[in-house]
Amino acid sequence: MLAMPEIPLAPVDRIFKKAGAERVGEDAVQALRDILESIAYDLANRSIEMSKHANRKTITAEDVRAVVRIIRCVPLSV
Amino acid sequence: MLAMPEIPLAPVDRIFKKAGAERVGEDAVQALRDILESIAYDLANRSIEMSKHANRKTITAEDVRAVVRIIRCVPLSV
């Protein structure tokens, strides 16, 4: 993964707890955080493509939503 | 989306910038954050299933990685 992650671990840990996990290993929190980070870059890149397609320099929510509508499914890799 | 998001906006904004976006609307950052949050819950839920399948109460990185190997693609909805 990337050397310097952006997404903090604490929110990911809280999400696990809110999803109903009794005990969550720290490695699990890191693993999910790293996957989310990878997906974030993937979707950000595709959103940038979308805005270029619309001849805009500012990325908008419409660009992000258009990505979701078009790809429907984010590929994962471990 | 959920009423009380966990993932902060600032890391998502930095990811957009690192991905090469010149200008990013606040609505775009919120949209991507909300999508990541939704994916996080989805993967957390599936990871919990994985640990139950292995008769464990503690979620591990292996549970998270097994989810990724098995589903290969996270479905999205707007």
Backbone of each chain as nested JSON, in Angstrom:
{
  "chains": [
    {"id": "A", "residues": [
      {"number": 1, "name": "MET", "atoms": {"N": [0.845, -1.205, 0.0], "CA": [0.0, 0.0, 0.0], "C": [0.875, 1.248, 0.0]}},
      {"number": 2, "name": "LEU", "atoms": {"N": [0.187, 2.374, 0.045], "CA": [0.89, 3.651, 0.005], "C": [1.661, 3.854, 1.296]}},
      {"number": 3, "name": "ALA", "atoms": {"N": [2.795, 4.566, 1.211], "CA": [3.639, 4.746, 2.39], "C": [2.963, 5.607, 3.444]}},
      {"number": 4, "name": "MET", "atoms": {"N": [2.221, 6.618, 3.002], "CA": [1.673, 7.585, 3.96], "C": [0.152, 7.638, 3.845]}},
      {"number": 5, "name": "PRO", "atoms": {"N": [-0.565, 6.806, 4.63], "CA": [-2.023, 6.802, 4.49], "C": [-2.641, 8.113, 4.973]}},
      {"number": 6, "name": "GLU", "atoms": {"N": [-3.799, 8.423, 4.409], "CA": [-4.514, 9.631, 4.792], "C": [-5.65, 9.348, 5.761]}},
      {"number": 7, "name": "ILE", "atoms": {"N": [-6.367, 8.243, 5.477], "CA": [-7.535, 7.947, 6.307], "C": [-7.066, 7.431, 7.663]}},
      {"number": 8, "name": "PRO", "atoms": {"N": [-7.52, 8.071, 8.753], "CA": [-7.092, 7.625, 10.082], "C": [-7.719, 6.288, 10.473]}},
      {"number": 9, "name": "LEU", "atoms": {"N": [-7.114, 5.619, 11.454], "CA": [-7.599, 4.3, 11.874], "C": [-8.833, 4.37, 12.761]}},
      {"number": 10, "name": "ALA", "atoms": {"N": [-8.913, 5.38, 13.62], "CA": [-9.998, 5.437, 14.608], "C": [-11.403, 5.402, 13.992]}},
      {"number": 11, "name": "PRO", "atoms": {"N": [-11.667, 6.173, 12.933], "CA": [-13.003, 6.093, 12.319], "C": [-13.318, 4.699, 11.784]}},
      {"number": 12, "name": "VAL", "atoms": {"N": [-12.302, 4.028, 11.238], "CA": [-12.514, 2.689, 10.684], "C": [-12.833, 1.71, 11.816]}},
      {"number": 13, "name": "ASP", "atoms": {"N": [-12.151, 1.882, 12.946], "CA": [-12.435, 1.047, 14.11], "C": [-13.862, 1.274, 14.608]}},
      {"number": 14, "name": "ARG", "atoms": {"N": [-14.292, 2.542, 14.629], "CA": [-15.662, 2.832, 15.066], "C": [-16.685, 2.232, 14.119]}},
      {"number": 15, "name": "ILE", "atoms": {"N": [-16.375, 2.225, 12.851], "CA": [-17.295, 1.636, 11.882], "C": [-17.437, 0.141, 12.122]}},
      {"number": 16, "name": "PHE", "atoms": {"N": [-16.33, -0.546, 12.401], "CA": [-16.399, -1.97, 12.735], "C": [-17.322, -2.188, 13.933]}},
      {"number": 17, "name": "LYS", "atoms": {"N": [-17.158, -1.347, 14.972], "CA": [-17.971, -1.513, 16.189], "C": [-19.442, -1.238, 15.908]}},
      {"number": 18, "name": "LYS", "atoms": {"N": [-19.695, -0.185, 15.127], "CA": [-21.078, 0.137, 14.781], "C": [-21.7, -0.946, 13.915]}},
      {"number": 19, "name": "ALA", "atoms": {"N": [-20.867, -1.655, 13.147], "CA": [-21.381, -2.748, 12.305], "C": [-21.655, -3.99, 13.144]}},
      {"number": 20, "name": "GLY", "atoms": {"N": [-21.262, -3.959, 14.424], "CA": [-21.612, -5.06, 15.305], "C": [-20.455, -5.952, 15.728]}},
      {"number": 21, "name": "ALA", "atoms": {"N": [-19.23, -5.588, 15.377], "CA": [-18.098, -6.426, 15.758], "C": [-17.821, -6.277, 17.253]}},
      {"number": 22, "name": "GLU", "atoms": {"N": [-17.702, -7.422, 17.941], "CA": [-17.398, -7.371, 19.369], "C": [-15.939, -6.996, 19.589]}},
      {"number": 23, "name": "ARG", "atoms": {"N": [-15.045, -7.76, 18.922], "CA": [-13.616, -7.493, 19.058], "C": [-13.0, -7.384, 17.674]}},
      {"number": 24, "name": "VAL", "atoms": {"N": [-12.165, -6.385, 17.509], "CA": [-11.536, -6.134, 16.205], "C": [-10.033, -6.01, 16.393]}},
      {"number": 25, "name": "GLY", "atoms": {"N": [-9.284, -6.867, 15.738], "CA": [-7.833, -6.78, 15.814], "C": [-7.341, -5.515, 15.136]}},
      {"number": 26, "name": "GLU", "atoms": {"N": [-6.223, -4.98, 15.61], "CA": [-5.666, -3.767, 15.022], "C": [-5.279, -4.006, 13.569]}},
      {"number": 27, "name": "ASP", "atoms": {"N": [-4.857, -5.26, 13.278], "CA": [-4.487, -5.581, 11.904], "C": [-5.696, -5.507, 10.976]}},
      {"number": 28, "name": "ALA", "atoms": {"N": [-6.869, -5.866, 11.507], "CA": [-8.098, -5.806, 10.715], "C": [-8.447, -4.363, 10.392]}},
      {"number": 29, "name": "VAL", "atoms": {"N": [-8.293, -3.477, 11.371], "CA": [-8.589, -2.057, 11.153], "C": [-7.644, -1.498, 10.091]}},
      {"number": 30, "name": "GLN", "atoms": {"N": [-6.367, -1.856, 10.192], "CA": [-5.403, -1.38, 9.189], "C": [-5.725, -1.928, 7.816]}},
      {"number": 31, "name": "ALA", "atoms": {"N": [-6.102, -3.208, 7.755], "CA": [-6.406, -3.822, 6.466], "C": [-7.589, -3.115, 5.802]}},
      {"number": 32, "name": "LEU", "atoms": {"N": [-8.647, -2.863, 6.583], "CA": [-9.808, -2.201, 5.998], "C": [-9.468, -0.766, 5.62]}},
      {"number": 33, "name": "ARG", "atoms": {"N": [-8.711, -0.088, 6.465], "CA": [-8.313, 1.287, 6.14], "C": [-7.543, 1.338, 4.841]}},
      {"number": 34, "name": "ASP", "atoms": {"N": [-6.614, 0.39, 4.66], "CA": [-5.801, 0.388, 3.446], "C": [-6.655, 0.126, 2.201]}},
      {"number": 35, "name": "ILE", "atoms": {"N": [-7.62, -0.77, 2.336], "CA": [-8.51, -1.041, 1.211], "C": [-9.346, 0.2, 0.874]}},
      {"number": 36, "name": "LEU", "atoms": {"N": [-9.871, 0.866, 1.891], "CA": [-10.667, 2.072, 1.66], "C": [-9.834, 3.159, 1.003]}},
      {"number": 37, "name": "GLU", "atoms": {"N": [-8.586, 3.26, 1.421], "CA": [-7.682, 4.266, 0.846], "C": [-7.472, 3.985, -0.639]}},
      {"number": 38, "name": "SER", "atoms": {"N": [-7.24, 2.715, -0.95], "CA": [-7.034, 2.318, -2.343], "C": [-8.272, 2.628, -3.191]}},
      {"number": 39, "name": "ILE", "atoms": {"N": [-9.443, 2.324, -2.638], "CA": [-10.694, 2.619, -3.343], "C": [-10.872, 4.124, -3.509]}},
      {"number": 40, "name": "ALA", "atoms": {"N": [-10.507, 4.883, -2.483], "CA": [-10.629, 6.342, -2.55], "C": [-9.806, 6.899, -3.713]}},
      {"number": 41, "name": "TYR", "atoms": {"N": [-8.567, 6.439, -3.859], "CA": [-7.729, 6.907, -4.971], "C": [-8.325, 6.495, -6.31]}},
      {"number": 42, "name": "ASP", "atoms": {"N": [-8.808, 5.264, -6.369], "CA": [-9.421, 4.75, -7.589], "C": [-10.593, 5.643, -8.004]}},
      {"number": 43, "name": "LEU", "atoms": {"N": [-11.507, 5.893, -7.074], "CA": [-12.687, 6.697, -7.388], "C": [-12.324, 8.162, -7.646]}},
      {"number": 44, "name": "ALA", "atoms": {"N": [-11.317, 8.657, -6.935], "CA": [-10.879, 10.037, -7.178], "C": [-10.333, 10.161, -8.609]}},
      {"number": 45, "name": "ASN", "atoms": {"N": [-9.507, 9.213, -9.017], "CA": [-8.976, 9.242, -10.381], "C": [-10.077, 9.203, -11.424]}},
      {"number": 46, "name": "ARG", "atoms": {"N": [-11.047, 8.33, -11.191], "CA": [-12.143, 8.233, -12.159], "C": [-12.999, 9.496, -12.164]}},
      {"number": 47, "name": "SER", "atoms": {"N": [-13.142, 10.129, -10.996], "CA": [-13.911, 11.378, -10.919], "C": [-13.207, 12.484, -11.69]}},
      {"number": 48, "name": "ILE", "atoms": {"N": [-11.887, 12.501, -11.618], "CA": [-11.119, 13.487, -12.374], "C": [-11.341, 13.283, -13.873]}},
      {"number": 49, "name": "GLU", "atoms": {"N": [-11.351, 12.033, -14.294], "CA": [-11.663, 11.717, -15.702], "C": [-13.028, 12.262, -16.094]}},
      {"number": 50, "name": "MET", "atoms": {"N": [-13.982, 12.078, -15.202], "CA": [-15.352, 12.54, -15.459], "C": [-15.399, 14.048, -15.665]}},
      {"number": 51, "name": "SER", "atoms": {"N": [-14.686, 14.78, -14.827], "CA": [-14.741, 16.242, -14.937], "C": [-14.052, 16.686, -16.228]}},
      {"number": 52, "name": "LYS", "atoms": {"N": [-12.989, 16.004, -16.611], "CA": [-12.332, 16.326, -17.883], "C": [-13.279, 16.051, -19.046]}},
      {"number": 53, "name": "HIS", "atoms": {"N": [-14.035, 14.967, -18.914], "CA": [-15.012, 14.616, -19.954], "C": [-16.049, 15.715, -20.108]}},
      {"number": 54, "name": "ALA", "atoms": {"N": [-16.345, 16.408, -18.999], "CA": [-17.317, 17.501, -19.032], "C": [-16.633, 18.851, -19.226]}},
      {"number": 55, "name": "ASN", "atoms": {"N": [-15.346, 18.848, -19.553], "CA": [-14.595, 20.084, -19.781], "C": [-14.585, 21.012, -18.579]}},
      {"number": 56, "name": "ARG", "atoms": {"N": [-14.488, 20.445, -17.402], "CA": [-14.423, 21.267, -16.186], "C": [-13.126, 20.986, -15.451]}},
      {"number": 57, "name": "LYS", "atoms": {"N": [-12.666, 21.995, -14.683], "CA": [-11.461, 21.789, -13.873], "C": [-11.787, 21.498, -12.422]}},
      {"number": 58, "name": "THR", "atoms": {"N": [-13.007, 21.832, -12.036], "CA": [-13.407, 21.584, -10.656], "C": [-14.188, 20.281, -10.582]}},
      {"number": 59, "name": "ILE", "atoms": {"N": [-13.727, 19.365, -9.723], "CA": [-14.434, 18.105, -9.525], "C": [-15.69, 18.381, -8.701]}},
      {"number": 60, "name": "THR", "atoms": {"N": [-16.813, 17.869, -9.158], "CA": [-18.073, 18.096, -8.457], "C": [-18.662, 16.766, -7.968]}},
      {"number": 61, "name": "ALA", "atoms": {"N": [-19.677, 16.863, -7.113], "CA": [-20.38, 15.663, -6.644], "C": [-20.986, 14.909, -7.836]}},
      {"number": 62, "name": "GLU", "atoms": {"N": [-21.374, 15.658, -8.855], "CA": [-21.947, 15.008, -10.035], "C": [-20.923, 14.115, -10.733]}},
      {"number": 63, "name": "ASP", "atoms": {"N": [-19.658, 14.529, -10.715], "CA": [-18.608, 13.689, -11.294], "C": [-18.493, 12.387, -10.494]}},
      {"number": 64, "name": "VAL", "atoms": {"N": [-18.486, 12.533, -9.165], "CA": [-18.345, 11.352, -8.302], "C": [-19.531, 10.41, -8.502]}},
      {"number": 65, "name": "ARG", "atoms": {"N": [-20.734, 10.993, -8.52], "CA": [-21.934, 10.152, -8.678], "C": [-21.988, 9.5, -10.057]}},
      {"number": 66, "name": "ALA", "atoms": {"N": [-21.516, 10.214, -11.071], "CA": [-21.509, 9.643, -12.417], "C": [-20.585, 8.424, -12.474]}},
      {"number": 67, "name": "VAL", "atoms": {"N": [-19.46, 8.502, -11.765], "CA": [-18.555, 7.34, -11.713], "C": [-19.298, 6.14, -11.136]}},
      {"number": 68, "name": "VAL", "atoms": {"N": [-19.984, 6.373, -10.016], "CA": [-20.701, 5.283, -9.348], "C": [-21.764, 4.681, -10.258]}},
      {"number": 69, "name": "ARG", "atoms": {"N": [-22.506, 5.558, -10.954], "CA": [-23.553, 5.062, -11.856], "C": [-22.951, 4.255, -12.992]}},
      {"number": 70, "name": "ILE", "atoms": {"N": [-21.8, 4.671, -13.479], "CA": [-21.232, 4.014, -14.654], "C": [-20.492, 2.73, -14.298]}},
      {"number": 71, "name": "ILE", "atoms": {"N": [-19.718, 2.731, -13.193], "CA": [-18.951, 1.511, -12.925], "C": [-19.72, 0.493, -12.07]}},
      {"number": 72, "name": "ARG", "atoms": {"N": [-20.633, 1.0, -11.238], "CA": [-21.529, 0.148, -10.435], "C": [-20.847, -0.783, -9.447]}},
      {"number": 73, "name": "CYS", "atoms": {"N": [-19.573, -1.018, -9.625], "CA": [-18.876, -2.02, -8.829], "C": [-17.391, -1.638, -8.822]}},
      {"number": 74, "name": "VAL", "atoms": {"N": [-16.794, -1.519, -7.64], "CA": [-15.382, -1.139, -7.564], "C": [-14.528, -2.396, -7.478]}},
      {"number": 75, "name": "PRO", "atoms": {"N": [-13.638, -2.607, -8.442], "CA": [-12.792, -3.798, -8.365], "C": [-11.814, -3.692, -7.198]}},
      {"number": 76, "name": "LEU", "atoms": {"N": [-11.565, -4.829, -6.546], "CA": [-10.649, -4.862, -5.41], "C": [-9.452, -5.728, -5.734]}},
      {"number": 77, "name": "SER", "atoms": {"N": [-8.341, -5.449, -5.096], "CA": [-7.195, -6.344, -5.234], "C": [-6.471, -6.382, -3.9]}},
      {"number": 78, "name": "VAL", "atoms": {"N": [-6.017, -7.545, -3.519], "CA": [-5.282, -7.666, -2.255], "C": [-3.784, -7.733, -2.542]}}
    ]},
    {"id": "B", "residues": [
      {"number": 1, "name": "MET", "atoms": {"N": [-27.672, 8.816, 3.163], "CA": [-26.51, 8.258, 3.917], "C": [-26.792, 8.292, 5.413]}},
      {"number": 2, "name": "LEU", "atoms": {"N": [-25.808, 7.807, 6.159], "CA": [-25.948, 7.761, 7.6], "C": [-25.906, 9.173, 8.171]}},
      {"number": 3, "name": "ALA", "atoms": {"N": [-26.602, 9.344, 9.303], "CA": [-26.713, 10.665, 9.896], "C": [-25.372, 11.169, 10.416]}},
      {"number": 4, "name": "MET", "atoms": {"N": [-24.582, 10.276, 10.981], "CA": [-23.358, 10.707, 11.653], "C": [-22.142, 10.019, 11.034]}},
      {"number": 5, "name": "PRO", "atoms": {"N": [-21.531, 10.671, 10.036], "CA": [-20.403, 10.004, 9.383], "C": [-19.187, 9.895, 10.313]}},
      {"number": 6, "name": "GLU", "atoms": {"N": [-18.372, 8.878, 10.056], "CA": [-17.172, 8.686, 10.857], "C": [-15.918, 9.202, 10.161]}},
      {"number": 7, "name": "ILE", "atoms": {"N": [-15.86, 8.925, 8.845], "CA": [-14.657, 9.302, 8.102], "C": [-14.637, 10.822, 7.909]}},
      {"number": 8, "name": "PRO", "atoms": {"N": [-13.556, 11.481, 8.342], "CA": [-13.5, 12.938, 8.188], "C": [-13.303, 13.361, 6.731]}},
      {"number": 9, "name": "LEU", "atoms": {"N": [-13.627, 14.615, 6.438], "CA": [-13.538, 15.127, 5.067], "C": [-12.103, 15.451, 4.635]}},
      {"number": 10, "name": "ALA", "atoms": {"N": [-11.292, 15.962, 5.557], "CA": [-9.954, 16.435, 5.197], "C": [-9.086, 15.356, 4.513]}},
      {"number": 11, "name": "PRO", "atoms": {"N": [-9.045, 14.128, 5.04], "CA": [-8.252, 13.098, 4.355], "C": [-8.743, 12.817, 2.93]}},
      {"number": 12, "name": "VAL", "atoms": {"N": [-10.073, 12.872, 2.75], "CA": [-10.631, 12.607, 1.427], "C": [-10.23, 13.726, 0.466]}},
      {"number": 13, "name": "ASP", "atoms": {"N": [-10.247, 14.96, 0.962], "CA": [-9.809, 16.095, 0.143], "C": [-8.338, 15.942, -0.248]}},
      {"number": 14, "name": "ARG", "atoms": {"N": [-7.509, 15.512, 0.71], "CA": [-6.081, 15.335, 0.395], "C": [-5.882, 14.226, -0.639]}},
      {"number": 15, "name": "ILE", "atoms": {"N": [-6.698, 13.209, -0.572], "CA": [-6.592, 12.124, -1.556], "C": [-6.932, 12.639, -2.952]}},
      {"number": 16, "name": "PHE", "atoms": {"N": [-7.956, 13.473, -3.063], "CA": [-8.297, 14.066, -4.362], "C": [-7.099, 14.85, -4.904]}},
      {"number": 17, "name": "LYS", "atoms": {"N": [-6.473, 15.654, -4.036], "CA": [-5.34, 16.481, -4.469], "C": [-4.146, 15.611, -4.864]}},
      {"number": 18, "name": "LYS", "atoms": {"N": [-3.879, 14.576, -4.063], "CA": [-2.783, 13.663, -4.39], "C": [-3.053, 12.912, -5.69]}},
      {"number": 19, "name": "ALA", "atoms": {"N": [-4.343, 12.691, -5.996], "CA": [-4.702, 12.01, -7.244], "C": [-4.561, 12.95, -8.444]}},
      {"number": 20, "name": "GLY", "atoms": {"N": [-4.322, 14.238, -8.169], "CA": [-4.064, 15.16, -9.273], "C": [-5.157, 16.171, -9.552]}},
      {"number": 21, "name": "ALA", "atoms": {"N": [-6.189, 16.222, -8.707], "CA": [-7.26, 17.187, -8.954], "C": [-6.78, 18.595, -8.629]}},
      {"number": 22, "name": "GLU", "atoms": {"N": [-7.009, 19.537, -9.564], "CA": [-6.622, 20.92, -9.309], "C": [-7.581, 21.57, -8.33]}},
      {"number": 23, "name": "ARG", "atoms": {"N": [-8.868, 21.462, -8.647], "CA": [-9.893, 22.063, -7.789], "C": [-10.965, 21.019, -7.495]}},
      {"number": 24, "name": "VAL", "atoms": {"N": [-11.342, 20.966, -6.25], "CA": [-12.328, 19.981, -5.821], "C": [-13.422, 20.682, -5.035]}},
      {"number": 25, "name": "GLY", "atoms": {"N": [-14.651, 20.555, -5.507], "CA": [-15.782, 21.142, -4.788], "C": [-16.003, 20.424, -3.464]}},
      {"number": 26, "name": "GLU", "atoms": {"N": [-16.503, 21.153, -2.472], "CA": [-16.779, 20.542, -1.169], "C": [-17.812, 19.439, -1.302]}},
      {"number": 27, "name": "ASP", "atoms": {"N": [-18.751, 19.618, -2.24], "CA": [-19.776, 18.6, -2.453], "C": [-19.155, 17.295, -2.971]}},
      {"number": 28, "name": "ALA", "atoms": {"N": [-18.093, 17.425, -3.766], "CA": [-17.422, 16.235, -4.294], "C": [-16.73, 15.477, -3.159]}},
      {"number": 29, "name": "VAL", "atoms": {"N": [-16.104, 16.222, -2.248], "CA": [-15.421, 15.579, -1.111], "C": [-16.443, 14.847, -0.247]}},
      {"number": 30, "name": "GLN", "atoms": {"N": [-17.579, 15.497, -0.004], "CA": [-18.625, 14.854, 0.796], "C": [-19.182, 13.618, 0.099]}},
      {"number": 31, "name": "ALA", "atoms": {"N": [-19.371, 13.72, -1.218], "CA": [-19.918, 12.591, -1.966], "C": [-18.972, 11.388, -1.886]}},
      {"number": 32, "name": "LEU", "atoms": {"N": [-17.678, 11.647, -2.085], "CA": [-16.725, 10.525, -2.025], "C": [-16.618, 9.987, -0.603]}},
      {"number": 33, "name": "ARG", "atoms": {"N": [-16.628, 10.865, 0.385], "CA": [-16.57, 10.412, 1.782], "C": [-17.746, 9.518, 2.081]}},
      {"number": 34, "name": "ASP", "atoms": {"N": [-18.953, 9.92, 1.647], "CA": [-20.155, 9.131, 1.922], "C": [-20.097, 7.759, 1.25]}},
      {"number": 35, "name": "ILE", "atoms": {"N": [-19.573, 7.726, 0.044], "CA": [-19.446, 6.449, -0.65], "C": [-18.451, 5.542, 0.08]}},
      {"number": 36, "name": "LEU", "atoms": {"N": [-17.327, 6.112, 0.498], "CA": [-16.317, 5.319, 1.219], "C": [-16.884, 4.784, 2.531]}},
      {"number": 37, "name": "GLU", "atoms": {"N": [-17.686, 5.614, 3.197], "CA": [-18.306, 5.213, 4.461], "C": [-19.225, 4.013, 4.22]}},
      {"number": 38, "name": "SER", "atoms": {"N": [-20.021, 4.104, 3.183], "CA": [-20.936, 3.035, 2.837], "C": [-20.176, 1.737, 2.521]}},
      {"number": 39, "name": "ILE", "atoms": {"N": [-19.097, 1.861, 1.775], "CA": [-18.278, 0.698, 1.447], "C": [-17.641, 0.125, 2.712]}},
      {"number": 40, "name": "ALA", "atoms": {"N": [-17.219, 1.014, 3.603], "CA": [-16.599, 0.569, 4.854], "C": [-17.559, -0.3, 5.661]}},
      {"number": 41, "name": "TYR", "atoms": {"N": [-18.819, 0.149, 5.787], "CA": [-19.813, -0.643, 6.508], "C": [-20.055, -1.976, 5.816]}},
      {"number": 42, "name": "ASP", "atoms": {"N": [-20.151, -1.937, 4.512], "CA": [-20.379, -3.137, 3.724], "C": [-19.254, -4.15, 3.972]}},
      {"number": 43, "name": "LEU", "atoms": {"N": [-18.018, -3.71, 3.864], "CA": [-16.882, -4.619, 4.044], "C": [-16.745, -5.052, 5.507]}},
      {"number": 44, "name": "ALA", "atoms": {"N": [-17.077, -4.158, 6.429], "CA": [-17.026, -4.53, 7.85], "C": [-18.041, -5.642, 8.133]}},
      {"number": 45, "name": "ASN", "atoms": {"N": [-19.245, -5.474, 7.616], "CA": [-20.278, -6.5, 7.8], "C": [-19.843, -7.849, 7.236]}},
      {"number": 46, "name": "ARG", "atoms": {"N": [-19.271, -7.819, 6.056], "CA": [-18.833, -9.064, 5.425], "C": [-17.662, -9.682, 6.193]}},
      {"number": 47, "name": "SER", "atoms": {"N": [-16.807, -8.838, 6.749], "CA": [-15.674, -9.337, 7.54], "C": [-16.173, -10.022, 8.807]}},
      {"number": 48, "name": "ILE", "atoms": {"N": [-17.222, -9.474, 9.405], "CA": [-17.814, -10.089, 10.589], "C": [-18.361, -11.467, 10.231]}},
      {"number": 49, "name": "GLU", "atoms": {"N": [-19.011, -11.574, 9.094], "CA": [-19.488, -12.876, 8.599], "C": [-18.33, -13.864, 8.473]}},
      {"number": 50, "name": "MET", "atoms": {"N": [-17.221, -13.384, 7.929], "CA": [-16.039, -14.22, 7.736], "C": [-15.524, -14.772, 9.067]}},
      {"number": 51, "name": "SER", "atoms": {"N": [-15.484, -13.917, 10.072], "CA": [-14.941, -14.368, 11.353], "C": [-15.898, -15.389, 11.987]}},
      {"number": 52, "name": "LYS", "atoms": {"N": [-17.19, -15.181, 11.812], "CA": [-18.177, -16.148, 12.333], "C": [-17.998, -17.483, 11.628]}},
      {"number": 53, "name": "HIS", "atoms": {"N": [-17.722, -17.409, 10.331], "CA": [-17.5, -18.624, 9.539], "C": [-16.305, -19.4, 10.07]}},
      {"number": 54, "name": "ALA", "atoms": {"N": [-15.334, -18.681, 10.624], "CA": [-14.136, -19.317, 11.185], "C": [-14.276, -19.54, 12.693]}},
      {"number": 55, "name": "ASN", "atoms": {"N": [-15.478, -19.361, 13.217], "CA": [-15.736, -19.556, 14.654], "C": [-14.863, -18.698, 15.56]}},
      {"number": 56, "name": "ARG", "atoms": {"N": [-14.656, -17.447, 15.14], "CA": [-13.886, -16.527, 15.951], "C": [-14.72, -15.317, 16.304]}},
      {"number": 57, "name": "LYS", "atoms": {"N": [-14.389, -14.69, 17.448], "CA": [-15.093, -13.459, 17.833], "C": [-14.308, -12.205, 17.486]}},
      {"number": 58, "name": "THR", "atoms": {"N": [-13.004, -12.405, 17.284], "CA": [-12.166, -11.249, 16.944], "C": [-11.971, -11.177, 15.439]}},
      {"number": 59, "name": "ILE", "atoms": {"N": [-12.319, -10.038, 14.866], "CA": [-12.121, -9.831, 13.434], "C": [-10.635, -9.623, 13.171]}},
      {"number": 60, "name": "THR", "atoms": {"N": [-10.112, -10.346, 12.204], "CA": [-8.687, -10.219, 11.893], "C": [-8.48, -9.705, 10.467]}},
      {"number": 61, "name": "ALA", "atoms": {"N": [-7.251, -9.351, 10.153], "CA": [-6.923, -8.901, 8.796], "C": [-7.207, -10.027, 7.8]}},
      {"number": 62, "name": "GLU", "atoms": {"N": [-7.061, -11.268, 8.242], "CA": [-7.358, -12.379, 7.342], "C": [-8.833, -12.424, 6.946]}},
      {"number": 63, "name": "ASP", "atoms": {"N": [-9.708, -12.039, 7.88], "CA": [-11.137, -11.963, 7.552], "C": [-11.366, -10.907, 6.474]}},
      {"number": 64, "name": "VAL", "atoms": {"N": [-10.749, -9.743, 6.672], "CA": [-10.917, -8.637, 5.715], "C": [-10.378, -9.041, 4.347]}},
      {"number": 65, "name": "ARG", "atoms": {"N": [-9.184, -9.655, 4.34], "CA": [-8.587, -10.043, 3.048], "C": [-9.384, -11.149, 2.379]}},
      {"number": 66, "name": "ALA", "atoms": {"N": [-9.948, -12.044, 3.165], "CA": [-10.757, -13.126, 2.588], "C": [-11.995, -12.549, 1.897]}},
      {"number": 67, "name": "VAL", "atoms": {"N": [-12.581, -11.516, 2.49], "CA": [-13.726, -10.855, 1.851], "C": [-13.316, -10.325, 0.48]}},
      {"number": 68, "name": "VAL", "atoms": {"N": [-12.195, -9.645, 0.434], "CA": [-11.728, -9.047, -0.822], "C": [-11.466, -10.123, -1.87]}},
      {"number": 69, "name": "ARG", "atoms": {"N": [-10.852, -11.22, -1.441], "CA": [-10.559, -12.303, -2.394], "C": [-11.859, -12.911, -2.917]}},
      {"number": 70, "name": "ILE", "atoms": {"N": [-12.845, -13.022, -2.06], "CA": [-14.072, -13.706, -2.46], "C": [-15.002, -12.82, -3.266]}},
      {"number": 71, "name": "ILE", "atoms": {"N": [-15.152, -11.545, -2.897], "CA": [-16.117, -10.737, -3.639], "C": [-15.507, -10.013, -4.836]}},
      {"number": 72, "name": "ARG", "atoms": {"N": [-14.211, -9.714, -4.758], "CA": [-13.445, -9.117, -5.87], "C": [-13.931, -7.758, -6.353]}},
      {"number": 73, "name": "CYS", "atoms": {"N": [-15.139, -7.395, -5.999], "CA": [-15.751, -6.189, -6.549], "C": [-16.803, -5.717, -5.55]}},
      {"number": 74, "name": "VAL", "atoms": {"N": [-16.737, -4.47, -5.127], "CA": [-17.727, -3.95, -4.182], "C": [-18.853, -3.258, -4.939]}},
      {"number": 75, "name": "PRO", "atoms": {"N": [-20.079, -3.743, -4.792], "CA": [-21.195, -3.088, -5.488], "C": [-21.444, -1.7, -4.906]}},
      {"number": 76, "name": "LEU", "atoms": {"N": [-21.783, -0.751, -5.788], "CA": [-22.054, 0.616, -5.366], "C": [-23.497, 0.973, -5.673]}},
      {"number": 77, "name": "SER", "atoms": {"N": [-24.027, 1.898, -4.892], "CA": [-25.348, 2.431, -5.242], "C": [-25.361, 3.911, -4.886]}},
      {"number": 78, "name": "VAL", "atoms": {"N": [-26.005, 4.686, -5.72], "CA": [-26.076, 6.119, -5.44], "C": [-27.461, 6.437, -4.877]}}
    ]}
  ]
}
